């Protein structure tokens, strides 16, 4: 076996001059934003933002109202104190309408 044959054998037998395969690029379907609310037991609410819309204080407040209704039904009689939320400092979360 010559030296060039042993090199081909070591690299899987693919000649060094073989062109790499080209893959077709497909456009993605776009980004999707999901708001997920959960507690220690399970996910309570999952909401997908409609395309072309942004999360503002009004939209986020409506999500919190939905979550309040879900928690009222789910935790009937279990919650005797306030419910605490942990979220980041995004403008929609800090807005006065959201805090109220």
C-alpha positions in Angstrom: 0.0 0.0 0.0 1.4 3.4 -1.0 1.4 6.4 1.2 -1.4 8.1 -0.8 -3.6 5.0 -0.5 -3.1 4.9 3.3 -4.1 8.6 3.6 -7.3 7.9 1.6 -8.1 4.9 3.7 -7.5 6.9 6.9 -9.9 9.7 5.9 -12.6 7.4 5.0 -11.6 6.9 1.4 -13.0 10.4 0.3 -10.7 12.0 -2.1 -9.5 15.5 -1.1 -10.8 17.0 -4.3 -14.5 16.1 -3.7 -16.7 19.1 -3.4 -18.9 19.4 -0.3 -22.7 18.9 -0.7 -24.7 22.0 -0.8 -27.9 22.1 1.2 -30.9 24.1 0.3 -31.8 26.9 2.7 -35.4 27.2 3.7 -37.0 30.3 5.2 -38.2 29.8 8.7 -41.8 30.2 9.6 -40.9 33.1 11.9 -40.6 33.7 15.5 -43.2 32.8 18.0 -43.5 34.4 21.5 -45.1 32.2 24.2 -46.1 33.5 27.6 -46.1 30.6 30.0 -47.4 30.8 33.6 -46.8 27.9 35.9 -46.9 27.0 39.6 -45.2 24.2 41.5 -47.5 21.6 40.1 -48.1 22.3 36.5 -48.4 24.9 33.7 -51.5 27.0 34.3 -51.6 29.1 31.2 -49.8 29.2 27.9 -50.5 32.1 25.5 -49.0 32.6 22.0 -48.7 36.2 20.8 -50.5 36.8 17.5 -48.2 37.6 14.6 -47.5 41.3 14.2 -48.6 42.2 17.7 -46.3 43.3 20.6 -46.7 42.8 24.3 -47.8 46.0 25.9 -49.3 46.8 29.3 -52.8 46.2 28.1 -52.1 42.8 26.6 -50.1 41.7 29.6 -52.8 42.9 32.0 -55.4 40.8 30.0 -53.2 37.8 30.5 -53.0 38.4 34.2 -56.8 38.6 34.3 -57.0 35.2 32.5 -54.5 33.8 34.9 -56.4 35.1 37.9 -59.6 33.3 36.7 -57.7 30.1 36.1 -56.1 30.3 39.6 -59.4 31.0 41.2 -60.9 27.9 39.7 -57.9 25.7 40.2 -56.9 26.7 43.8 -60.4 27.2 45.2 -60.0 27.5 49.0 -56.2 26.8 48.9 -54.9 30.3 48.5 -55.5 32.3 51.7 -52.8 34.9 51.1 -51.6 36.9 48.1 -50.2 35.3 45.0 -46.7 36.3 44.2 -45.4 36.7 40.6 -41.8 36.6 39.5 -41.2 38.4 36.2 -38.4 40.5 34.7 -38.4 44.2 34.4 -39.8 44.5 30.9 -41.8 47.7 30.3 -45.1 45.9 30.1 -44.5 44.3 33.5 -43.6 47.6 35.1 -46.5 49.6 33.8 -48.9 51.1 36.3 -51.9 49.3 34.6 -50.1 46.0 35.0 -49.2 46.6 38.6 -52.8 47.5 39.5 
